[in-house]
């Protein structure tokens, strides 16, 4: 994952150089080279600070590059298929490629297995490790985790933090393995002052593991400080407070879709639609851009609204464990729907001007 953004950036630049040698591909070539150079620059900046570009950073650039290319110009996938079938298949492949970083991010957001075996806490996954209870100084439970800063190796998706992070108030890098919206959290302070926060998908599982860890620590007969779990103090899951604890990532993405929808649908800024911005004037003259802009803006606004409201609904129903699956399915359905709607279902309506 560390070099994924660099690899994609170099691939974009190479693609741009290849397109530059072909006739009538100067705009696509320039677009690929600029996007690739931008992604490489982003990678260099992130690596300078010891970070890794996020999945959405890579996805946005990939979507812009692939969306800017006119896939209809590429050779057909199969001669046995019609032109329309080839185009639909190419757009489906484009969708899979565009969503691949998000798919990997969703998979990475799932917490690894954490077990307690023979006095050792074992955290699976590439960012895990083993921790002996002899190294523990303090075991506590908290209902709010501190502010999480820079990621030093791990995955920080919407629903979870997995790996090594800088945490507010901590001198050393902390190990996190938590679902962000599922308190309580088990706080483990090591003797070397490192912080280890963990929890599970359900409150009962977290309590059960905490009790196991507390009993194991007591059996060690060392002077560890272990505080009891008072579950009645947990106010964060109160349904009356669902508007108080909001994850900003879906909110920002939802608002972005709404703003884009307004710009395209109301202010007719159709150049924001990937693919349209690379068409020639002759090609644009064949399209009903008002129709495309109107419905693209409506769909974008509706999707943004769903993105924002869904978080509150999932919090109210107390099913945030399934929220990242919902986001994945929503993004996939939205992309596939747009592709089919504008390239298959309403293709004749969009190119109505050509028939006149």
Secondary structure by P-SEA (a helix, b strand, c coil): ccaaaaaaaaaaaaaaaaaaacccaaaaaaaaaaaaaaaaaaaaaaaaacccccaaaaaaaaaaaaaaccccccccccccccaaaaaaaaaaaaaaaaaaaaaaaaaaacccbbbbcccbbbbbcccbbbbbccccccccccccccccccccccccccccccccccccccccbbbbbcccccccbbbbbcccbbbbbbccccaaaaaaaaaaaaaaaaaaccbbbbbbbccccccccccccccccccaaaaaaaaaaaaaaaaaacccccccccccccccaaaaaacaaaaaaaaaaaaaaaaaaaaaaaaaaaaaaccccaaaaaaaaaaaaaaaaaaaaacccccccccccccc
